[in-house]
């Protein structure tokens, strides 16, 4: 895999987005920490992050409110910035997260953006926990969100936003959102009292994904290749195997043979020139993160770092 990385590096580094350059240097080149800090500090001043910041309102929000319209609302833009590697202590990001945390708790303990229902959405709170944990904002509120997510874990080890409708089978879409939130919470707030319970929930969530070989629905175990092999970046709410594998890579989840189907699927989607395409979820955005989605630098970077981690094992 290192040879394939070398073959693609010149093309990858031709990209002009400082966020892309930062992650290439961090994940493929092993660049020194001092240089990485400088590269990360440049992210707000160019590329896609600069486009997003240019749409931010004076109160720190985007769109109409916290969750509307997709994908130009505060919730998803803040999440998007973090995926770019945006500096977590940047004041514009902190203003955005503060607006999200101003929303009230639902009747069940999670943060509730909705005005028409009393309860909190599980997947939304999973992503919100990832956002607040990355920015180290309000450990008390983050702990409350964590507790809500722990209470909603299903018996099979995953999560489903429809659990209130007597849905007993977990959703891969909801599970990946919650698992990311809990992993980032554990990393940021390891001293919290709920850490031990959080650790157990994470292990059960990882096992749920691995037991389904990361490419199977539940309970039929039908392969949903069309959905799971369409690799979106920025990630929003849908599950796909690149998203799951990249999360596992980031948090050093050890290789497991149950990853093999997902790894084979990921490899099969490479073009003949060793590059991966980008898929966007339907909906209005502030523009295009890449002009040529058929040869995506972002997804090629993500795929190469995944395969370098797990195929080198």
C-alpha positions in Angstrom: 0.0 0.0 0.0 2.9 2.4 0.6 3.8 2.1 -3.1 0.3 3.1 -4.0 0.4 6.0 -1.7 3.7 7.2 -3.4 2.1 6.8 -6.8 -0.8 9.1 -5.8 1.0 11.7 -3.7 1.9 14.2 -6.4 -1.7 14.3 -7.6 -3.0 14.5 -4.0 -0.7 17.3 -3.1 -1.7 19.3 -6.2 -5.0 20.0 -4.4 -5.2 23.6 -3.3 -7.3 23.1 -0.1 -5.2 23.6 3.0 -7.5 21.2 4.9 -6.7 18.5 2.4 -3.0 19.3 2.6 -3.1 19.1 6.4 -4.6 15.6 6.4 -2.3 14.3 3.7 0.7 15.5 5.7 -0.8 14.1 9.0 -2.0 10.7 7.8 0.3 9.8 4.8 3.5 11.6 5.3 4.1 11.5 9.1 4.9 15.2 9.2 6.3 16.7 12.4 3.8 18.1 14.9 5.2 21.7 14.7 4.5 21.8 10.9 1.1 20.2 11.4 0.1 22.9 13.8 1.0 25.5 11.2 -0.9 23.7 8.5 -4.0 23.3 10.6 -3.9 27.0 11.5 -4.1 27.8 7.8 -7.3 25.9 7.2 -9.8 28.8 8.0 -8.1 31.0 5.4 -8.5 29.0 2.3 -10.3 26.2 0.4 -13.7 24.8 1.5 -13.5 26.0 5.1 -13.2 29.6 4.0 -16.3 29.1 1.8 -18.3 27.8 4.8 -17.0 30.6 7.1 -18.1 33.1 4.5 -21.7 32.0 5.0 -21.7 32.2 8.8 -24.1 34.7 10.4 -23.1 37.2 13.0 -24.6 35.1 15.8 -22.4 32.2 14.8 -25.1 30.1 13.1 -25.7 29.0 9.5 -29.0 28.4 7.7 -32.4 29.0 9.2 -31.8 27.3 12.5 -29.8 24.4 14.1 -31.1 21.7 11.8 -32.6 23.4 8.8 -32.2 23.5 6.0 -30.0 20.5 5.3 -27.1 20.7 4.6 -26.6 24.3 5.2 -27.7 24.5 8.9 -25.5 25.0 11.9 -25.4 21.4 13.0 -24.1 20.0 9.7 -21.7 22.9 8.9 -20.1 22.6 12.3 -19.7 18.9 11.8 -18.4 19.5 8.3 -15.7 21.9 9.6 -14.5 19.3 12.1 -14.2 16.7 9.3 -11.9 19.1 7.5 -9.6 19.2 10.5 -10.6 22.8 11.4 -8.9 24.1 14.5 -11.0 23.0 17.4 -10.3 26.2 19.4 -11.3 28.6 16.6 -13.7 31.3 17.9 -16.0 31.0 14.9 -16.5 27.3 15.6 -17.0 27.9 19.3 -19.7 30.5 18.5 -21.5 27.9 16.3 -21.3 25.2 18.9 -22.6 27.6 21.6 -25.7 28.2 19.5 -26.4 24.5 19.3 -26.0 24.0 23.0 -28.6 26.8 23.7 -31.3 24.4 22.6 -33.3 22.8 25.4 -33.1 19.3 26.7 -35.8 16.9 25.5 -38.0 15.1 27.9 -35.6 12.1 27.7 -32.4 14.1 28.5 -30.9 14.7 25.0 -30.6 18.0 23.3 -33.8 18.6 21.3 -33.7 20.9 18.2 -37.3 20.2 17.3 -40.2 22.4 18.3 -43.0 19.9 17.5 -41.9 16.8 19.5 -40.8 16.6 23.1 -38.1 14.0 22.7 -34.6 14.0 21.3 -33.3 12.3 18.2 -30.7 9.7 18.8 -28.6 10.1 15.7 -28.6 13.9 15.9 -27.4 13.7 19.5 -24.7 11.3 18.4 -23.3 13.8 15.9 -23.8 16.7 18.4 -21.7 14.8 21.0 -19.0 14.4 18.4 -19.1 18.1 17.7 -19.1 19.2 21.4 -16.3 16.7 22.3 -14.1 17.8 19.5 -14.4 21.4 20.6 -14.2 20.6 24.3 -17.4 22.7 24.8 -19.5 22.3 28.0 -18.4 19.0 29.5 -21.6 18.9 31.7 -23.9 19.1 28.7 -21.8 16.6 26.8 -22.0 14.2 29.7 -25.8 14.6 29.7 -25.9 13.8 26.0 -23.7 10.8 26.6 -26.0 9.5 29.3 -29.0 9.9 27.0 -27.2 7.8 24.3 -26.2 5.1 26.7 -29.8 4.8 27.8 -31.0 4.3 24.2 -28.6 1.5 23.2 -30.5 -1.5 22.0 -30.0 -5.1 23.1 -28.2 -6.0 19.9 -25.5 -3.4 20.7 -26.5 -0.7 18.2 -28.8 2.2 18.1 -31.9 3.2 16.1 -33.6 6.6 16.1 -36.9 4.8 15.6 -36.6 2.8 18.9 -39.7 4.6 20.3 -41.8 3.0 17.6 -41.0 -0.4 19.1 -38.1 -0.8 16.6 -35.8 -3.4 18.3 -33.3 -3.8 15.5 -30.5 -1.3 15.2 -29.8 1.0 12.3 -26.3 1.2 10.8 -26.9 4.9 10.0 -27.8 5.7 13.6 -25.2 3.4 15.1 -22.3 5.0 13.2 -23.4 8.5 14.3 -23.7 7.5 18.0 -20.5 5.4 17.9 -18.5 8.4 16.6 -20.0 10.7 19.3 -19.1 8.2 22.1 -15.5 7.7 20.7 -14.9 11.4 20.6 -16.4 11.9 24.0 -14.2 9.2 25.5 -11.2 10.8 24.0 -12.1 14.3 25.2 -13.7 13.7 28.6 -12.1 10.5 29.8 -12.3 11.8 33.4 -16.1 11.9 33.5 -17.9 9.5 35.8 -19.7 7.8 32.9 -16.5 6.8 31.2 -16.7 3.1 32.3 -20.2 2.7 31.0 -19.3 4.6 27.8 -16.4 2.2 27.2 -18.8 -0.8 27.4 -21.3 0.8 25.1 -18.5 1.5 22.5 -17.3 -2.1 22.6 -20.9 -3.3 22.0 -21.4 -0.9 19.2 -18.2 -1.9 17.5 -19.1 -5.6 17.9 -22.5 -4.9 16.3 -20.9 -3.5 13.2 -18.3 -6.3 13.0 -20.9 -9.0 13.5 -22.7 -7.6 10.5 -19.3 -7.5 8.7 -19.9 -3.8 8.2 -21.8 -4.4 4.9 -25.0 -6.2 6.0 -28.4 -4.9 7.0 -30.3 -6.2 10.0 -32.0 -8.7 10.5 -32.0 -10.1 7.0 -28.2 -9.7 6.5 -28.9 -8.5 3.0 -25.9 -6.8 1.3 -26.8 -3.2 0.6 -23.9 -2.6 -1.7 -25.5 0.3 -3.6 -25.9 2.4 -0.4 -22.8 1.3 1.4 -20.5 1.7 -1.5 -21.4 5.3 -2.2 -18.8 7.2 -0.3 -19.9 10.7 0.7 -17.7 13.4 1.8 -18.4 15.5 3.8 -20.1 12.8 5.9 -23.6 13.7 7.0 -26.0 11.1 8.4 -25.7 8.1 6.1 -23.6 5.0 6.8 -21.1 3.7 4.3 -18.1 1.4 4.6 -15.5 4.1 4.0 -17.0 6.2 6.8 -17.0 3.2 9.2 -13.5 2.0 8.4 -12.1 5.5 8.6 -13.6 6.0 12.0 -12.1 2.7 13.1 -8.7 3.7 11.7 -8.8 7.1 13.5 -9.4 5.5 16.9 -7.0 2.6 16.3 -9.6 -0.2 16.4 -7.6 -3.3 15.8 -7.9 -5.3 12.6 -10.6 -8.0 12.7 -11.3 -10.5 10.0 -14.9 -9.4 10.0 -13.7 -6.1 8.4 -12.6 -8.1 5.3 -15.8 -7.8 3.3 -15.8 -4.0 3.8 -12.2 -3.7 2.9 -12.7 -5.7 -0.3 -15.7 -3.5 -1.2 -13.6 -0.4 -0.6 -10.8 -1.7 -2.8 -13.3 -2.7 -5.6 -14.5 0.9 -5.9 -11.1 2.2 -6.9 -10.8 3.4 -10.5 -8.2 1.9 -12.8 -5.9 4.8 -12.0 -6.1 4.0 -8.2 -8.4 6.9 -7.4 -11.9 6.9 -5.8 -15.0 8.8 -6.7 -17.1 11.1 -4.4 -20.8 10.9 -3.9 -22.8 13.7 -2.4 -26.1 13.3 -0.5 -29.0 15.0 -2.2 -29.8 18.5 -1.0 -28.7 22.1 -1.3 -25.2 23.0 -0.2 -23.0 26.1 -0.2 -21.2 24.7 -3.3 -18.9 21.8 -4.3 -16.1 20.7 -2.1 -14.4 19.3 -5.3 -14.9 20.2 -8.9 -14.3 16.6 -10.2 -16.1 14.1 -8.0 -15.3 11.3 -10.4 -11.7 11.5 -9.1 -11.9 12.8 -5.6 -8.7 13.7 -3.7 -10.6 13.6 -0.4 -12.0 10.1 -0.9 -8.7 8.9 -2.4 -6.9 10.2 0.7 -9.4 8.5 3.0 -9.3 5.2 1.2 -5.5 5.1 1.1 -5.1 5.8 4.8 -7.6 3.1 5.6 -5.9 0.5 3.4 -2.5 1.6 4.7 -3.7 0.9 8.2 -5.6 -2.4 7.7 -4.0 -3.9 4.6 -0.5 -3.5 6.1 -1.6 -5.5 9.2 
